[in-house]
Structures are given as C-alpha cells and as structure tokens.
Amino acid sequence: MTTMLKAVGDAVSLAAASSWIPFQHLECLDVSNTSVGDVGLGGIMRLCGSRLHSLDVGYTRVGEHGSLDLLRMGLGNAPLRHVGLSGLVLHCTALVDFLKGLPHLKSLVLDDIVEYARRHETSLAGRLGISGMALRAIARLITPDFERVSMRGGKRRCTPGQWALASDAVPATFTLGDAVCALFSATHVDLAGLEISVHDFSDAVPSSGRVRQLGLASTNIRDEALKLLVPWTGSLEALYLDDTPISRDSLDELVASNPSLALVSLSHCRGIPVRERRRYFDAYAARHN
C-alpha cells in the first residue's frame, strides 16, 4: 500500500512540474503553415538531436531571403529521410545545394515553390512550382529506392529560371524526358501543373516502372505523350489526370498495363464523357468484355 501511495505521489509531482519538450529525442518536426523564420527554426534545431529524420517547414518564412544556409547549419548531422519545403521562396541554386547535402533523403515535397529574384528583392519570378534547370538538377538526385517526390505547382512550362546552375549540375543533353524518367524511380510522383508534351519523351529511355501513385493533373499531357509513358509503368495503383485533354484511347492502354490500378481521377477531363469519368472502371470493363 505504501509503495502504491508513493507511486501515485510521484506521478502527481511529475504532472505538476513545469512542462518541457524533449527536443533531443524528436524524430519528426513539423512547423509547416506557421510564421516561423530562419532565426526561430535555428533555435529549435540547435535543441534537436541526431534522431531527427523528418522535417517539414512548408509555407513558413524559412529561407525568405532565398537561402537555406541557416537551416543547413542547424541540421548538423541529422539523417533526414523526409523534407518538406513547399511554398518557400528560394533561389534554385540554394535549393539544389541544400538537397545535395542530404544523402539519406527518401521523400521530398516541393509544392508551390517560387524562385526568388535576388536582383530585385521585392520581385518574384511569378511562377509557382519547380521548373527548368532546378527540376532537372533535382531529378538527378533521385535514387532507385526513393519513396516520394512531389513538385506540384501552377500551370508552367519547363523553361529556364532566374538563375543558371553550375555547368556540371545538369548536362546539356539531360532533357525533361530524362528528368521525368529519373523521377519515376520513386514510388509516388506528383508533377501537377508542369506542361508535358510528346516531344519531351521521344528519346527518353523507359524507367523501371516502380511508380505506384502518379499525379499529372493540369500538365496538358495529351494522348500521344501518355501512350509513351505506358512502358514506364506497370505498378500503378493511383493516377491523377484532372484537367488534362487525354481521351479514353490512351487511358485504356494505360489501364490495361497496370492491373493494380484502383483509382483514376479525371475531373475536368473533357476528352472523356462525364459519366465515364465518375465510373471509369465500369465503363472500361463494359468496352473490353
């Protein structure tokens, strides 16, 4: 009885003590959608230990001057596997250099990133989403065991950005098709908004077909390009083609090559009748049985 009373007393005392956060034991840190900046995050990072493997600073004030140097210094030797940088305003050179310093990275979320124009501190490139040389350079960092890559953004072409990368960052022969092929090494890929055409894949070598979830919404991809992607797949479970001009001709071919496909999102796909968009697999089965 005495032992039980002592245990209860100890528990009450512990609960009444001032609270503290065991930063040194943190494995995941998510400060996304807050007003934290480089200084505040730097203070938190100095308290974190080497167990940290997931960090999300999306839609914050981190890197608001285009650089990720303070974040990189705060990380130390943390073996990050997941990084979320969505919504930040960055120089593409700073972004690529930061990612090169994360050898354990397996998951990367770069949605709605805006390229910062340092020459005019009050101006932005005006384009949401990774594109151009930055996209190609990041694609070269994707390893065969990567889990997720998300580069969603506004409708945009893969045109050069405000700043050129070093000549050895991306070979001149490394095309958008080669970049997409490299990204397909991941199991989850989302390139929503990036304009994709058949010319981008004419010379690209098909990937390993590991991708299970593919997001191509608002990419303006057409039947000819989608058909070229069929050999790159085989393991798809979910496919997002919202707001694209594809028709059931190319989609049927893709569905036939991916027996595990369970979800096809076709909102605003005017090349496919509305009734079929909502129940595509039923319509597909009716046509092929």
N, C-alpha and C positions, 0 to 999 in steps of 0.2 A: 504493500500500500504506500509505504514511504517512497519507494522508487518511482511509483506511478505519479505521486504528487510532485516529486522533483522534476520529472519529465514534463508534466503539464506546466510547471512554473518556468522551466527553461524555454518552453515553446512560447509562452506568453511574453517573456522578456525579449525573445528574439523578434517576435512580431511587433513589439512596441519600439524596438530600436529603429534608428533612422535608416531609411531605405537606401540602397546603393545598387548600382548596375555593374555586374561583373564583366566589364568590357574585355578583360583579358581572356575570358572564356567564350566570347562571341564567335559564332561560326557564320552567321548571316546578319548583314547590316543593311537595312532598307530605310533610306531617308528621302525617297522619291516624293515629288509633289509637296515639298516643303520649301521654306525660304533660306535654307542653309547655304552658306557660301564656302569659299576655299578656307577661310580662317576658322570658321566653326567646325567644318569637317576635319580640318587638320588637327584640331584639338581632340576630337573624338578618336581619330585614327591613332594618335600617339598613345591612347589608353588601350587600344586593341592589341591582342596578342597575335601569335603566328597561326592561330586556328582559323582565322577568317578565310572563308572560301567563296563567299557570295557577297557582292556589293552592288547596290542599286542607288544611283544618285540622279536618276532621271527627273527632268523637269524641275531642277533646282537652279541655284545661282553658281554652282560649281563651274569653274572654267570660264566665267563670264567675260574674261579678257582674252579668250581664245587659247589659253594654255592649260595643260593638265600637270604642270611641273609640281605644284604643291600636293596634289593628290598622289602623284607617283612617289614623292618623298615620304608622305605619310604612310603609304602601304608597306614600306620596308620590304621584308621577305615573305609577306603573306602569300600563300599559294592559291591565288584566286582562280576559281573554276568558272564562275559566272560574274559578268559585269553588265550593268545596265546604265547607259549614258544617254537615254532618249531625251530629246528636247533641248539638249545643250547647244550653245553657240560656240563653235570650235574652229580652229584652223585645221585643215585636213592633215598638214604635216605633224601638228601636235597630236592629233588623234592616232595616226598611224604609228608614230614613235612610241606613244603610250602603250598601244596594244602589242607592239613588238617586245615590250618588256614583261609580258605576262605569259610565260612558257607553259603554264598549266591550264590555260583558258580552254573551256569546252562549250561555253554558252555566252552569246553576245547579243545584246539588244541595243540597236542604234536607230530607233524610230525617230522621225521628225527632227533630225539634227540639221542645224543651219550653219552653213560655212561663214565664218567671221571674216570681214574685210578689214584688215588691220590698217590699211592706208587711210580709211575713212572710218573713224571709231564709232560714228553714230549710224553707219550703214551696214546692212547685211546683204548677202548675195540674193536674198529674196526667194530662196528655194528650200522647201522642206524636204529633207531626205538626202541620203548619201548618193553620190553620183560620180561620174568622171573618174579621174585618176585615183581618188580616195577609195572608191568601190573596188577598183581593180587591185589596188595595193592590199586592201583588207582581205580580198578573196584569196590572195596568195598566202595568207597566214592560216587559212582553214586547213586543218589536218583531217585525215580519213576517219578519225574517231570523234570528230566534233559532233555535238548534240543539237545545237540550235543557233541559227543566225537570223536575225530579224532586222531589216532595213526598210521598214515602211516609211512612206512619206507622201508628199503631194505629187501630182502628175508631173513628171520631169523626164527629160532626155539625159542620156549618159554623156554629157558634154563636159569639157574641162572646167575646173573650178577657178577660184580666185588665185590659188597658189599652186605652182608646179612642184611636184615631188622630186627628190633626187633622181638622177638618171638611172641608178641601179635599183630603184624601188619597183618600177614596173617596166619590163622590156617593151619596146615599141611594137613587137609582134603579139603582145598579150591583149587579145581583143575582149569585148564584152562577152562574147560567147564563151571564151576561155574562163572568164571570171565566173559566169553563171555555172559553168561546168564544175569549177572548183568549189563553189558554194554548195553544189548538190552532194558534196561529200558529207554534209551534215544531215541529220535525220529530220530536222524541222527547219524549213527555209521560207522566209516571207520577204518578197520584193515588191510589195504593193506600191503602185504609183510609177514605177520605173518603166519607161517605154521600151518594149522589146519587139524586134522585128525579125523576119525570116533571115535577113542578111547577117544578123548577129551570130547565127548558128551554122552558117553554110560550111565553115571549115573547122568547127569545133569537134573534138573527139568526145563521144558519149561518156558520161560518168558511170560510176559503179552501181547506180540505182538504189542507194541506201535511203534516199529521202522518203519519209513516211507522211509528212504533212507539208503541203506546198501552197504558198499564198502568192497568187499572181493577179490579185484584184487591181483594176484600173491601170493595167500595164499596156493596154491597147494591143495585146497579143492576138494574132489572127490565126486562122486555121492552118496555114502553111507552117508557121513557126511552132504551133502546138504539136503538129504531127512530127516535127523534127525532134521534139522533146520526148516523144513516146519511148524511144530506145534508152533514154536516160532514167526511166522509171521502172516500175515492176513491184515496188513495195508500198505504193501509196495507200494511205488509209483515209486521208482527208485532203480535199482540193478546193481552193477558193479562186473562182474566176469571175467574181462580181464585176459588173461594169466593164466587160470586155466584149468585142464583136465576134467571138467564136460561135460556131454553129454545132449542131449535133453530129455532123460528119466527122470532125476531128475529135470531138469529145467521146463519141462511141469507140473510136480507135484507142483512145487513152484508157477508157474504162475496161475494154477487153484485155488490155495488157496489165491491169492491176486488179487481180481477183480479191484483194483485201480491202479495196476502196469501199468505205461505208458512208462517207459524207462528201457531197458535191454542192458547193454554194454558188448559185447562179443569179443572184439578184441583179436586175437591170441588164441582163444579157439579152439584147433584142434579137439576136440571131436564133434564139430558141423560144418556142411558144411558151406563154406564161404557165399553162397547165403542166408542161413538161419540166419547167424549172423547179416547180414545187415538189414533184414526184418523179424525178428523173429516172430512177432505177426501175420503177414500174413501167415507164414508157420505153426504156431501153429493153427490158425483158420482153415486152409485147412486140417490139420490132424484130427481135432476134430469136424468137421461139416459134 
